[in-house]
């Protein structure tokens, strides 16, 4: 059970860094082979090669996305939206001795301070793949299944 608690703590930290726009800290949690995917529409058989995507970033593209956010010139996030996410219903499965598949539900509250000054609620399910990294973990896959992925979406100019 200790391992499950460590994994949950790692994912709470990942969410905190994303919520607080601590991009360098967030990026330090990511592995070199990281893939970040937000599929569009109702995903029956998810495959990033055949599914329309809102976001499909490998490590290099993610690095560019973060660099843009850090310039302050990404006006959709200037200033950065205050956010808080809730994670629950964790399902943790070992893939092998060093890697884990984790799923959980999430609700993310984004206050669009730079534009409409409205609260936007994002909800869905996260699918993660973690790899042991010493006493902690590294994130090598994150999929975000939004419950409204079939509808027109507002801009996702942040790390969801």
Secondary structure as UniProt FT lines:
FT   HELIX           2..19
FT   TURN            20..21
FT   HELIX           23..27
FT   TURN            28..29
FT   STRAND          30..39
FT   TURN            48..50
FT   STRAND          53..58
FT   HELIX           59..71
FT   HELIX           75..77
FT   STRAND          82..94
FT   STRAND          99..111
FT   TURN            113..116
FT   STRAND          119..133
FT   TURN            134..135
FT   STRAND          136..146
FT   TURN            147..150
//
